[in-house]
Amino acid sequence: MGYKVLITTSGKGTRLGEITNFTNKCLVRVGTKPSICHIIDSYPLNTEFVITIGYFGNLVKELIGIYYPKLNVTFVQVDNFDGDGSSLLYSMFQAKQYLKCPFIFHACDTISFDSKPDLNCNWITGFKMNDSTSYASLSVIGENVKSIHNKGYLNFDYIHIGLIGIKDYDAFWNQASNILIENPNNSTLGDVDVISKLIDNFDFKFNEAKSWFDIGSIKGLNNARKKIDNDNIDILDKLAESIFFNKNKVIKFFSDSKINSNRIKRVKYLNGTTPKLIDKTNNFFSYEYTEGKLFSSSANRSNFLDLIKWSEKFLWKKVEIENIKIFKDDCIKFYKEKTTQRIHDFFKKKNINESENIINNEHVPSIFELLEKVDFEYLSDTKPTNFHGDFILDNIIYSDDENKFKLIDWRQDFGGNIEYGDQYYDLGKLAHNLVVNHKIIENNLFDITIKGKEVSVNINRYNSLVDCENIYFDYLSKNNYDINKVKIIRALIWLNMSPLHHHPFDLFLFYFGKYHLKSCIYE
């Protein structure tokens, strides 16, 4: 093939704000996979890649290894990727020794599905767009790029999208070296500065991109997620974790390596109810893709109890332990201490002071007064079982096979214990999800109105899930489960969720949970 592809992932991706607090910008999900995978997949299978790494570079290496175990790739560690001199050009230059041949430079925040020209000449790809405020730009005459301009240039033909082909690589690297020597502390240098020096003596053919997505900005990322891969997968994006799909496997990412490790360890305690693990690293693991539908889209009055009976048989197996008091202490820690901390987190996040309220025309004491009335000893008087930990319909895959269900996205521990937990937490999670679920959140089918101490909280619900809830509580009652305990845990779950979600859903969760906790206590 005679050329290599350079992708620079070393920068911090500050245009994406808090999205890159826990990961590299090339690993943000677009459709069903990380953005860098869209880039890699746009080239032939035998392409050789050179990838610079810096900011969260370990995560980039791990993802590439687990996603493309046979990829021909060289990683280049960049020592300076933040601060004076940490320019794009500096990162590119660190890869010079591996690019003594024609190469394509493909910025890691640009996705284009157009075919790339051969490297029998130098070329620059541009995209027809009227605004150059955030982008370098090109002036084009005939088939050639006449000149290249920095951001904000007014009289231009196309914007520069960070996709170039370099045939005359010696000239490119010599000019890059001169620029870096003259401007060692300049953090704004890039390929544009080199091309502007070369363009008078070397031809650069123009290549027009018909498709292009800038995933380096929040606006561009949201646009790409709407249009790429038919991105309608039912996922609530979180800053510190992510999920990707690759043919026959699902890949999970956790910024906290301990959470990742514990999730992997917990598979053996879930009794074959999860898909089979395939691979693992410090921050990623993968498991087999399971055919079927999320139970959130297929649960109804006819099949709902199949899930409960299946879980009783395969998931919630009792665990014999020597010291039940230790487990009870774990439950109190999990239900009481974690809830109290989450409520403080919520108040800090929203910068509010809690007091009594009138919620849906009912007087509701302050949340701390309510918590004092919760009998956590009673709540924690339970027996240990195997458990899932996030037992919601969106984490259950349903098929018509003999073994109808597979569980995904299990919790990493219960109060620090990875071997066993409380079945009632799973029961409470399911009760929560029959009321509050992903589709309702995504479609904003909830309402929160606050006027002083008066609060109104309402939620629209799907009739099928209302039916399932009625069947659920009827089954629990007939089979001697403690429904009140399930409902208290459900209310605590809503309170615990409140600091973790976006405005105004966080407010809704808090006051909805507070309202229902009061109902459980006083009824």
Stockholm file with secondary structure:
# STOCKHOLM 1.0

chainA/1-523         MGYKVLITTSGKGTRLGEITNFTNKCLVRVGTKPSICHIIDSYPLNTEFVITIGYFGNLVKELIGIYYPKLNVTFVQVDNFDGDGSSLLYSMFQAKQYLKCPFIFHACDTISFDSKPDLNCNWITGFKMNDSTSYASLSVIGENVKSIHNKGYLNFDYIHIGLIGIKDYDAFWNQASNILIENPNNSTLGDVDVISKLIDNFDFKFNEAKSWFDIGSIKGLNNARKKIDNDNIDILDKLAESIFFNKNKVIKFFSDSKINSNRIKRVKYLNGTTPKLIDKTNNFFSYEYTEGKLFSSSANRSNFLDLIKWSEKFLWKKVEIENIKIFKDDCIKFYKEKTTQRIHDFFKKKNINESENIINNEHVPSIFELLEKVDFEYLSDTKPTNFHGDFILDNIIYSDDENKFKLIDWRQDFGGNIEYGDQYYDLGKLAHNLVVNHKIIENNLFDITIKGKEVSVNINRYNSLVDCENIYFDYLSKNNYDINKVKIIRALIWLNMSPLHHHPFDLFLFYFGKYHLKSCIYE
#=GR chainA/1-523 SS CCCEEEEECCSCCGGGGGGGSSSCGGGSEETTEEHHHHHHHTSCTTCEEEEEECTTHHHHHHHHHHHCTTCEEEEEECSCCSSTTCCHHHHHHHTGGGCCSCEEEECTTEECCSCCCCSSSEEEEEECCSCCTTSCEEEEETTEEEEEECTTCSSCSEEEEEEEEESCHHHHHHHHHHHHHHCTTCSCCCHHHHHHHHTTTSCEEEEECSSCEETTSHHHHHHHHHHSTTCCCCCCCBTTEEEEEETTEEEEEESSHHHHHHHHHHGGGTTTCSCCEEEECSSEEEEECCCSEEGGGTCCTTTHHHHHHHHHHHTCCBCCCSCHHHHHHHHHIIIIIHHHHHHHHHHHHHTCCCCCEEETTEEECCHHHHHHHSCHHHHTCCCEECCCSSCCGGGEEECSSSSCEEECSCCSCBTTBSSCEEHHHHHHHHHHHTTSCHHHHHTTCEEEEEETTEEEEEECCCHHHHHHHHHHHHHHHHTTCCHHHHHHHHHHHHHHHGGGSCTTHHHHHHHHHHHHHHHHHHC
#=GC SS_cons         CCCEEEEECCSCCGGGGGGGSSSCGGGSEETTEEHHHHHHHTSCTTCEEEEEECTTHHHHHHHHHHHCTTCEEEEEECSCCSSTTCCHHHHHHHTGGGCCSCEEEECTTEECCSCCCCSSSEEEEEECCSCCTTSCEEEEETTEEEEEECTTCSSCSEEEEEEEEESCHHHHHHHHHHHHHHCTTCSCCCHHHHHHHHTTTSCEEEEECSSCEETTSHHHHHHHHHHSTTCCCCCCCBTTEEEEEETTEEEEEESSHHHHHHHHHHGGGTTTCSCCEEEECSSEEEEECCCSEEGGGTCCTTTHHHHHHHHHHHTCCBCCCSCHHHHHHHHHIIIIIHHHHHHHHHHHHHTCCCCCEEETTEEECCHHHHHHHSCHHHHTCCCEECCCSSCCGGGEEECSSSSCEEECSCCSCBTTBSSCEEHHHHHHHHHHHTTSCHHHHHTTCEEEEEETTEEEEEECCCHHHHHHHHHHHHHHHHTTCCHHHHHHHHHHHHHHHGGGSCTTHHHHHHHHHHHHHHHHHHC
//
